[in-house]
Amino acid sequence: MRRMSSSRPNTEQGSLLTTMLMLITAFAILGLAVGTMIITTLNTAVRAQNSETAFNAAEAGLNYYLWHLNHAPNDHKDGTGAPASPGTLGYGPYTHDYNDLSGNRLGEFTLYILPGASGSTTVTVRSIGKVDSYPSATRTVEARIGAPSFSVYAVAGNTALWFGNTESTSGPVHSNVGVKMDGSNTDQVTSANTSYTVPSWSGPGAGTTKPGVWCDTAITSPVNCNTRSKTSWSYPVPAVDFNKLSGDLCALKKIATNNNAANACSLSPSRTAGYVPRVSTSYSSTVGYLITLNDNGTYNLEQVTNERDNRANYSLALTKTLVQSNITIPSNQVIFVEDNVWVRTAGPNGFDGRVTIASARLAVSGDTEAIIADDILYDDKYNGNDSIGIIAESNVEVAPYAGAPVEINAALISQTGSVGIRRQYNGTSTYVTGYPLSSQGLTFFGSLASNQTWTWSVQLCGSVNNASCWAGYRYTSTNYDENLRYSPPPNFPVTSSFDILSWREVLTTP
């Protein structure tokens, strides 16, 4: 019977061996798992680090082209001049090294540059970053880069502004002096000054010191000055530089004449679709050209030899002779007139296209004006396809014979003068007869920048329904064309340098 107990040690040894094998296997599995996890974590870290490096390379590409545009604002081909036409993503590809601080190459970025609408200051830049040591790490970013033009404002003034309580405005308003906002507004109202002395023509409060933006507390209708929201009023803010407009007019003449020579602005070449020479070496405020913009991408040109601004409409007011009909708008979409220019659109459809009309006598003496002779309308008012820019060396005026009601769709700039209504008839001290009724209002859709006083109306006496008590329009509506914010008229003057307007990462690459 004792022999039967001799097998127990073998059984115990077998159990111990099995347990040890199980433990070894478990540790091996655990070690493998830990090793795999460590390797995976290291790979993930390496991949993440290289992905971040690729992202930094892509961002470096955007920053590089932002710098490039601030030095060559019209170059969309990275200084290469090629290719001749853009692809789907724009001009490119343009590849540059991406180096560390010591100058060692880490990878590269590849750029595609897509210009905005013709003459626009906006450019879409796509940048693809890659890393040499980890080719699969690729990141793509895209930015919209642009320089704000004068058309970023509904109204911009180099002098004080006053919106009466019968005048409404939408869109940003700015003055380099101060703003009296008695009317309704829907956007930012800014002034370059903390306070200013209110001019004599600004009604109650004239001659006193007021904040950069303010309203008359006596105004309670249609907007109550005492209870209205003023959160969108800001002052002081940086001023808008009107002085640079002189150089911009010269630049527009060079574009219109396709001549970048140093003396191009002092020359008087022959007439082309983009350039209209002066009528005479001597200057007269009643002589120049009438441009009628058509709905088919063309314009009609008539020479004006006299203006009698007390007549009922432009046909009776202007003595004119046809020069040419249906002139095709130039491909650069700029028309430079070396004399006064009257502007209107033809027919009920309005103008279909994009154009900037500049008026200045740069080759001879005399400061020119741009006169709105009739309605100026867009064929497509709200989608941004149509735009008209009008820039004058001196005043941009709404003529008395433009009629009422009148509608103006345009971006307007006066370099040294005023934007607004003509106050007195030519050669007289007699104020023009105005339009006092709500059915005779002026509707403005676009943007305006006035070096001197801006106004659509001047009240001359207390009988508010009497036409003789008004020069201009008692009831006005000034509406900002939001499409002008990033897509101004062709080659429109800018107020500052290029900046990144919007930014996004692109999750797919071409």
C-alpha positions as CSV (number, residue, x, y, z in Angstrom):
1,M,0.0,0.0,0.0
2,R,2.8,2.5,0.6
3,R,4.0,2.2,-3.0
4,M,1.0,4.0,-4.2
5,S,2.1,7.2,-2.6
6,S,5.4,7.3,-4.5
7,S,3.8,9.1,-7.5
8,R,2.8,12.3,-5.7
9,P,6.1,14.2,-6.2
10,N,6.0,13.7,-10.0
11,T,2.5,15.0,-10.1
12,E,3.5,18.1,-8.1
13,Q,6.5,18.7,-10.3
14,G,4.3,18.5,-13.4
15,S,1.9,21.0,-12.0
16,L,4.7,23.4,-11.2
17,L,6.1,23.1,-14.7
18,T,2.7,23.8,-16.2
19,T,2.3,26.8,-14.0
20,M,5.7,28.1,-15.0
21,L,5.0,27.6,-18.7
22,M,1.7,29.5,-18.3
23,L,3.4,32.4,-16.5
24,I,6.2,32.5,-19.1
25,T,3.6,32.5,-21.9
26,A,1.6,35.3,-20.1
27,F,4.7,37.4,-19.6
28,A,5.7,36.8,-23.3
29,I,2.2,37.9,-24.5
30,L,2.3,40.9,-22.1
31,G,5.8,41.8,-23.3
32,L,4.8,41.5,-26.9
33,A,1.7,43.7,-26.3
34,V,3.8,46.3,-24.4
35,G,6.4,46.2,-27.1
36,T,3.8,46.5,-29.8
37,M,2.2,49.4,-27.9
38,I,5.6,51.1,-27.5
39,I,6.4,50.7,-31.2
40,T,2.9,51.9,-32.2
41,T,3.2,54.9,-29.8
42,L,6.7,55.7,-31.2
43,N,5.4,55.5,-34.7
44,T,2.4,57.6,-33.9
45,A,4.7,60.2,-32.3
46,V,7.0,60.2,-35.2
47,R,4.1,60.4,-37.6
48,A,2.5,63.2,-35.6
49,Q,5.8,65.1,-35.4
50,N,6.3,64.9,-39.1
51,S,2.7,65.8,-39.8
52,E,3.2,68.9,-37.7
53,T,6.4,69.7,-39.6
54,A,4.5,69.3,-42.9
55,F,1.8,71.6,-41.5
56,N,4.4,74.2,-40.6
57,A,5.8,73.9,-44.1
58,A,2.4,74.5,-45.6
59,E,1.8,77.6,-43.4
60,A,5.3,78.9,-44.3
61,G,4.1,78.8,-47.9
62,L,1.1,81.0,-47.1
63,N,3.3,83.4,-45.2
64,Y,5.8,83.6,-48.0
65,Y,3.1,84.5,-50.6
66,L,1.6,87.0,-48.3
67,W,5.0,88.7,-48.2
68,H,5.4,88.3,-51.9
69,L,2.0,90.1,-52.7
70,N,2.9,93.0,-50.4
71,H,6.0,93.5,-52.6
72,A,4.4,92.6,-56.0
73,P,0.6,92.9,-55.6
74,N,-0.2,92.0,-59.1
75,D,2.0,89.0,-59.5
76,H,0.1,85.7,-59.3
77,K,2.8,83.6,-60.9
78,D,5.5,83.6,-58.1
79,G,7.8,85.8,-60.2
80,T,8.1,83.2,-62.9
81,G,5.8,84.5,-65.6
82,A,4.5,81.0,-66.2
83,P,2.2,79.2,-66.9
84,A,0.3,81.3,-69.3
85,S,-3.1,80.4,-68.0
86,P,-4.3,79.0,-64.6
87,G,-5.4,75.5,-63.9
88,T,-8.3,74.5,-61.7
89,L,-6.4,75.5,-58.5
90,G,-4.8,78.5,-60.1
91,Y,-1.3,79.3,-61.4
92,G,1.3,76.8,-60.3
93,P,2.7,74.5,-59.0
94,Y,5.5,76.5,-57.5
95,T,7.8,74.5,-55.1
96,H,10.2,76.0,-52.5
97,D,12.5,74.4,-50.0
98,Y,11.4,74.4,-46.3
99,N,14.5,74.8,-44.1
100,D,15.2,74.9,-40.4
101,L,16.8,77.9,-38.7
102,S,20.2,76.6,-39.6
103,G,19.4,76.5,-43.3
104,N,19.0,72.7,-43.4
105,R,16.3,71.4,-45.7
106,L,13.4,69.7,-43.9
107,G,11.0,69.4,-46.7
108,E,9.1,71.7,-49.2
109,F,5.9,73.6,-49.9
110,T,4.1,73.7,-53.2
111,L,1.9,76.7,-54.1
112,Y,-1.1,77.2,-56.3
113,I,-2.3,80.9,-56.7
114,L,-5.8,81.6,-57.9
115,P,-6.6,85.3,-58.6
116,G,-10.1,86.6,-57.8
117,A,-12.4,88.3,-60.3
118,S,-10.6,90.5,-62.8
119,G,-9.1,93.6,-61.0
120,S,-9.9,92.2,-57.6
121,T,-7.4,92.5,-54.8
122,T,-8.2,89.0,-53.5
123,V,-6.1,85.9,-54.2
124,T,-6.7,82.3,-53.0
125,V,-3.4,80.6,-52.2
126,R,-3.2,76.8,-51.6
127,S,0.0,75.5,-50.0
128,I,1.0,71.8,-49.7
129,G,3.7,71.0,-47.2
130,K,5.8,67.8,-47.3
131,V,8.6,66.4,-45.2
132,D,11.7,64.7,-46.7
133,S,12.2,62.1,-44.0
134,Y,8.5,61.0,-44.0
135,P,7.1,61.3,-47.5
136,S,3.6,60.2,-46.4
137,A,3.3,63.2,-44.1
138,T,1.5,65.8,-46.2
139,R,-0.6,68.7,-45.0
140,T,-2.5,71.3,-47.1
141,V,-3.8,74.7,-46.1
142,E,-5.6,77.4,-48.1
143,A,-6.0,81.1,-47.5
144,R,-7.8,84.0,-49.0
145,I,-5.4,86.9,-49.1
146,G,-6.5,90.4,-50.0
147,A,-5.8,94.1,-49.5
148,P,-8.8,96.1,-48.3
149,S,-9.9,98.6,-51.0
150,F,-11.8,101.8,-50.5
151,S,-14.9,99.8,-51.2
152,V,-14.8,98.1,-47.8
153,Y,-16.8,101.0,-46.5
154,A,-20.4,102.0,-47.3
155,V,-19.2,105.6,-46.6
156,A,-15.7,106.8,-45.9
157,G,-14.9,110.4,-45.3
158,N,-11.7,112.4,-44.9
159,T,-13.9,115.1,-43.1
160,A,-16.7,114.9,-40.7
161,L,-19.9,113.0,-41.6
162,W,-23.5,113.7,-40.6
163,F,-26.4,111.3,-41.2
164,G,-29.7,113.0,-40.6
165,N,-32.7,111.2,-39.1
166,T,-34.3,110.8,-42.6
167,E,-31.1,109.1,-43.9
168,S,-30.5,105.4,-43.3
169,T,-27.3,103.5,-44.0
170,S,-26.2,99.8,-44.1
171,G,-22.6,98.8,-44.1
172,P,-19.5,100.2,-42.4
173,V,-19.2,103.9,-42.0
174,H,-15.8,105.7,-41.2
175,S,-14.6,109.2,-40.9
176,N,-11.1,110.5,-40.3
177,V,-12.7,113.3,-38.2
178,G,-16.0,112.3,-36.6
179,V,-19.5,111.0,-37.3
180,K,-22.9,112.4,-36.2
181,M,-25.2,109.4,-36.7
182,D,-28.8,110.7,-36.3
183,G,-30.1,108.1,-38.8
184,S,-30.3,104.3,-38.6
185,N,-27.2,102.2,-39.2
186,T,-26.7,98.4,-39.4
187,D,-23.0,98.1,-39.2
188,Q,-19.8,99.5,-37.7
189,V,-19.5,103.3,-37.3
190,T,-15.9,104.4,-36.7
191,S,-13.9,107.6,-36.3
192,A,-10.1,108.2,-36.3
193,N,-10.6,110.7,-33.4
194,T,-11.5,110.3,-29.8
195,S,-13.4,113.6,-30.0
196,Y,-13.8,116.4,-32.6
197,T,-15.3,119.9,-33.0
198,V,-18.7,119.5,-34.8
199,P,-18.7,121.6,-38.1
200,S,-21.2,124.5,-38.5
201,W,-23.3,122.6,-41.1
202,S,-24.0,119.6,-38.8
203,G,-27.2,121.1,-37.2
204,P,-27.6,120.9,-33.4
205,G,-24.3,120.5,-31.6
206,A,-22.4,122.6,-34.2
207,G,-19.3,124.2,-32.7
208,T,-19.1,122.0,-29.7
209,T,-16.8,119.1,-28.9
210,K,-18.4,115.7,-29.2
211,P,-17.1,112.0,-29.1
212,G,-15.8,110.5,-32.3
213,V,-19.2,109.0,-33.0
214,W,-22.4,110.5,-31.5
215,C,-26.0,111.4,-32.1
216,D,-28.4,114.2,-31.1
217,T,-30.3,113.3,-28.0
218,A,-33.3,115.4,-29.3
219,I,-33.7,112.8,-32.1
220,T,-36.3,110.3,-31.1
221,S,-37.7,109.2,-34.4
222,P,-37.4,107.0,-36.4
223,V,-34.4,106.1,-34.2
224,N,-34.3,107.2,-30.6
225,C,-30.8,108.5,-29.8
226,N,-31.3,108.0,-26.1
227,T,-32.1,104.3,-26.3
228,R,-30.4,103.1,-29.5
229,S,-27.6,100.5,-29.4
230,K,-24.2,102.1,-29.7
231,T,-22.1,98.9,-29.4
232,S,-21.1,99.1,-33.1
233,W,-19.6,102.6,-32.6
234,S,-15.8,102.6,-32.2
235,Y,-13.3,105.4,-31.8
236,P,-10.4,106.1,-32.2
237,V,-9.4,103.7,-35.0
238,P,-6.7,104.0,-37.7
239,A,-7.3,106.7,-40.4
240,V,-7.9,106.0,-44.0
241,D,-5.1,107.4,-46.3
242,F,-6.7,109.5,-49.0
243,N,-3.2,110.9,-50.0
244,K,-2.3,107.7,-51.9
245,L,-5.1,108.2,-54.4
246,S,-3.0,110.5,-56.6
247,G,-0.6,107.6,-57.3
248,D,-3.6,105.3,-57.8
249,L,-5.0,107.5,-60.6
250,C,-1.6,107.4,-62.3
251,A,-1.5,103.6,-61.9
252,L,-5.0,103.4,-63.5
253,K,-3.8,105.5,-66.5
254,K,-0.9,103.2,-67.0
255,I,-3.2,100.2,-67.0
256,A,-5.6,101.8,-69.4
257,T,-2.8,102.8,-71.8
258,N,-0.8,99.6,-71.3
259,N,2.3,101.7,-70.6
260,N,4.3,101.4,-67.5
261,A,7.0,103.9,-68.5
262,A,8.0,106.4,-65.8
263,N,6.5,109.3,-67.9
264,A,3.4,107.4,-69.0
265,C,1.1,109.6,-66.9
266,S,2.3,112.8,-68.5
267,L,1.6,111.5,-72.0
268,S,-1.5,112.1,-74.2
269,P,-1.9,109.1,-76.5
270,S,-4.6,108.5,-79.0
271,R,-8.0,107.2,-78.0
272,T,-8.5,103.5,-77.5
273,A,-11.2,101.4,-75.8
274,G,-9.4,102.0,-72.5
275,Y,-8.2,105.6,-72.9
276,V,-10.1,108.7,-73.8
277,P,-7.9,111.9,-74.3
278,R,-8.8,115.4,-73.2
279,V,-11.1,117.5,-75.4
280,S,-8.9,120.6,-75.2
281,T,-5.7,121.7,-73.4
282,S,-7.7,124.4,-71.7
283,Y,-10.0,123.1,-68.9
284,S,-13.8,123.7,-68.7
285,S,-16.1,122.2,-66.1
286,T,-18.8,121.8,-68.8
287,V,-16.7,119.9,-71.4
288,G,-15.8,116.3,-71.4
289,Y,-17.4,112.9,-72.3
290,L,-20.6,111.0,-71.6
291,I,-20.1,107.3,-71.1
292,T,-23.3,105.2,-71.4
293,L,-22.7,101.6,-70.1
294,N,-24.8,99.0,-72.0
295,D,-26.1,95.6,-70.9
296,N,-23.9,93.7,-73.3
297,G,-20.4,94.5,-72.0
298,T,-20.0,97.6,-74.2
299,Y,-20.2,101.4,-73.8
300,N,-21.2,104.3,-75.9
301,L,-19.0,107.4,-76.0
302,E,-20.2,111.0,-76.7
303,Q,-18.3,114.2,-76.5
304,V,-19.9,116.9,-74.3
305,T,-19.3,120.5,-75.3
306,N,-21.7,122.2,-72.9
307,E,-23.8,121.4,-69.8
308,R,-27.0,123.4,-68.8
309,D,-27.7,121.8,-65.5
310,N,-31.1,123.5,-64.9
311,R,-32.7,121.3,-67.6
312,A,-35.1,118.4,-66.9
313,N,-32.9,115.5,-68.0
314,Y,-29.5,114.6,-69.3
315,S,-30.6,114.7,-73.0
316,L,-31.7,118.3,-72.6
317,A,-28.9,119.3,-70.3
318,L,-25.9,118.0,-72.3
319,T,-24.8,119.3,-75.7
320,K,-23.1,116.2,-77.1
321,T,-21.8,114.5,-80.2
322,L,-21.5,110.7,-80.7
323,V,-17.9,109.5,-80.9
324,Q,-18.6,105.7,-81.1
325,S,-21.2,103.2,-80.0
326,N,-20.9,99.7,-78.6
327,I,-17.2,100.0,-77.7
328,T,-16.1,96.7,-76.0
329,I,-15.0,97.1,-72.4
330,P,-11.2,96.4,-72.4
331,S,-10.0,93.1,-71.0
332,N,-8.4,94.9,-68.0
333,Q,-11.8,96.5,-67.4
334,V,-10.4,100.0,-66.9
335,I,-11.4,103.2,-68.8
336,F,-9.4,106.3,-68.1
337,V,-10.8,109.6,-69.3
338,E,-8.4,112.6,-69.4
339,D,-11.3,115.0,-68.8
340,N,-14.6,115.4,-67.1
341,V,-16.8,112.4,-67.5
342,W,-20.6,112.0,-67.3
343,V,-21.8,108.4,-66.6
344,R,-25.2,106.6,-66.9
345,T,-26.5,103.2,-67.8
346,A,-28.8,102.3,-70.7
347,G,-32.2,100.9,-70.5
348,P,-34.1,99.1,-67.7
349,N,-31.6,96.1,-67.5
350,G,-28.6,98.2,-66.4
351,F,-25.0,97.3,-66.9
352,D,-23.8,93.7,-67.3
353,G,-20.1,93.5,-66.4
354,R,-17.3,94.9,-64.4
355,V,-15.5,98.2,-65.1
356,T,-13.7,101.1,-63.3
357,I,-13.9,104.5,-64.9
358,A,-11.3,107.0,-63.8
359,S,-11.3,110.7,-64.6
360,A,-8.2,112.9,-64.2
361,R,-6.1,115.4,-66.2
362,L,-2.7,114.1,-65.4
363,A,-1.0,115.3,-68.7
364,V,-2.3,118.9,-68.3
365,S,-3.8,121.2,-65.7
366,G,-7.3,121.1,-64.4
367,D,-9.0,118.9,-61.8
368,T,-11.8,116.8,-63.3
369,E,-15.2,115.8,-62.1
370,A,-17.3,112.7,-62.6
371,I,-21.0,113.5,-62.9
372,I,-23.8,111.0,-62.5
373,A,-26.2,112.1,-65.2
374,D,-29.0,109.5,-64.8
375,D,-29.7,106.2,-63.1
376,I,-26.7,103.8,-62.8
377,L,-28.0,100.3,-62.5
378,Y,-26.6,96.7,-62.4
379,D,-28.1,93.9,-64.5
380,D,-27.5,91.6,-61.5
381,K,-27.6,93.7,-58.4
382,Y,-27.0,91.3,-55.6
383,N,-24.8,88.4,-56.8
384,G,-21.6,90.4,-57.3
385,N,-21.2,89.7,-61.0
386,D,-21.6,93.4,-61.9
387,S,-19.7,96.3,-60.5
388,I,-19.0,99.9,-61.5
389,G,-16.2,102.0,-60.0
390,I,-16.1,105.7,-60.6
391,I,-13.0,107.7,-59.4
392,A,-12.6,111.5,-60.0
393,E,-9.7,113.7,-59.4
394,S,-12.1,116.3,-57.8
395,N,-15.8,115.8,-57.2
396,V,-18.2,113.0,-57.9
397,E,-21.6,114.7,-58.2
398,V,-25.2,113.7,-58.8
399,A,-26.4,116.2,-61.4
400,P,-29.7,118.1,-60.7
401,Y,-31.1,116.7,-63.9
402,A,-30.5,113.1,-62.8
403,G,-34.1,113.2,-61.7
404,A,-36.1,111.6,-58.9
405,P,-36.4,109.0,-57.8
406,V,-32.9,108.1,-58.7
407,E,-30.8,104.9,-58.1
408,I,-27.1,104.6,-58.1
409,N,-25.3,101.3,-58.0
410,A,-21.6,102.0,-57.9
411,A,-18.4,102.4,-55.9
412,L,-17.5,106.1,-55.9
413,I,-14.2,107.9,-54.9
414,S,-13.2,111.6,-55.0
415,Q,-9.5,112.1,-54.6
416,T,-9.5,115.8,-53.5
417,G,-13.2,116.8,-53.7
418,S,-16.6,115.7,-52.5
419,V,-19.0,112.9,-53.2
420,G,-22.7,114.0,-53.2
421,I,-25.2,116.2,-54.9
422,R,-24.4,119.4,-56.8
423,R,-25.5,122.3,-54.6
424,Q,-25.5,125.2,-56.9
425,Y,-26.3,125.6,-60.6
426,N,-23.2,126.1,-62.9
427,G,-21.8,129.6,-62.7
428,T,-24.3,130.9,-60.2
429,S,-24.8,131.2,-56.4
430,T,-28.4,129.8,-56.8
431,Y,-29.0,126.5,-55.0
432,V,-30.5,123.8,-57.1
433,T,-34.1,122.9,-56.7
434,G,-34.4,119.7,-54.6
435,Y,-36.7,116.8,-54.0
436,P,-38.5,116.9,-50.7
437,L,-41.0,114.0,-51.0
438,S,-40.5,110.4,-49.9
439,S,-41.4,109.3,-53.5
440,Q,-38.5,111.3,-54.8
441,G,-35.8,109.7,-52.9
442,L,-32.2,108.7,-53.7
443,T,-31.3,105.0,-53.3
444,F,-27.5,104.3,-53.3
445,F,-26.2,100.7,-53.5
446,G,-22.4,100.4,-53.3
447,S,-19.6,102.2,-51.6
448,L,-18.3,105.8,-51.5
449,A,-15.2,107.6,-50.3
450,S,-15.2,111.4,-50.1
451,N,-12.1,113.5,-49.4
452,Q,-14.3,116.5,-48.6
453,T,-17.9,116.9,-47.4
454,W,-20.3,114.1,-48.4
455,T,-24.0,114.7,-48.5
456,W,-27.1,113.7,-50.6
457,S,-29.1,116.7,-49.3
458,V,-28.8,120.2,-48.0
459,Q,-31.8,121.8,-46.1
460,L,-32.1,125.5,-47.0
461,C,-35.2,126.5,-45.0
462,G,-37.8,125.2,-42.6
463,S,-40.6,124.3,-44.9
464,V,-39.6,120.7,-45.3
465,N,-42.1,119.8,-48.1
466,N,-41.1,122.8,-50.2
467,A,-38.7,121.9,-53.1
468,S,-36.9,125.2,-52.8
469,C,-35.9,124.4,-49.2
470,W,-33.8,121.4,-50.4
471,A,-30.8,121.0,-52.6
472,G,-30.7,117.3,-53.4
473,Y,-32.8,114.6,-51.8
474,R,-34.5,114.8,-48.5
475,Y,-35.1,111.0,-48.3
476,T,-32.1,108.9,-49.0
477,S,-31.1,105.2,-48.4
478,T,-27.4,104.4,-48.5
479,N,-26.9,100.6,-48.8
480,Y,-23.6,98.8,-48.8
481,D,-22.9,96.2,-51.5
482,E,-21.4,93.4,-49.5
483,N,-19.9,91.9,-52.7
484,L,-17.5,94.9,-52.8
485,R,-15.9,93.8,-49.5
486,Y,-13.7,91.2,-51.1
487,S,-14.4,91.8,-54.8
488,P,-14.1,95.5,-55.5
489,P,-14.3,97.0,-59.0
490,P,-11.3,96.2,-61.2
491,N,-8.0,97.6,-60.0
492,F,-9.7,99.7,-57.4
493,P,-7.4,101.6,-55.0
494,V,-6.5,99.9,-51.7
495,T,-6.3,101.4,-48.3
496,S,-3.5,99.2,-46.8
497,S,-1.3,96.2,-47.3
498,F,-2.3,92.6,-48.0
499,D,-3.5,90.4,-45.2
500,I,-5.0,86.9,-44.7
501,L,-8.8,87.3,-44.8
502,S,-9.7,83.7,-44.2
503,W,-7.9,80.4,-43.6
504,R,-8.7,76.7,-43.6
505,E,-7.0,73.3,-43.7
506,V,-7.8,71.2,-46.8
507,L,-8.2,67.6,-45.9
508,T,-7.7,66.4,-49.5
509,T,-4.8,67.2,-51.9
510,P,-4.8,67.5,-55.6
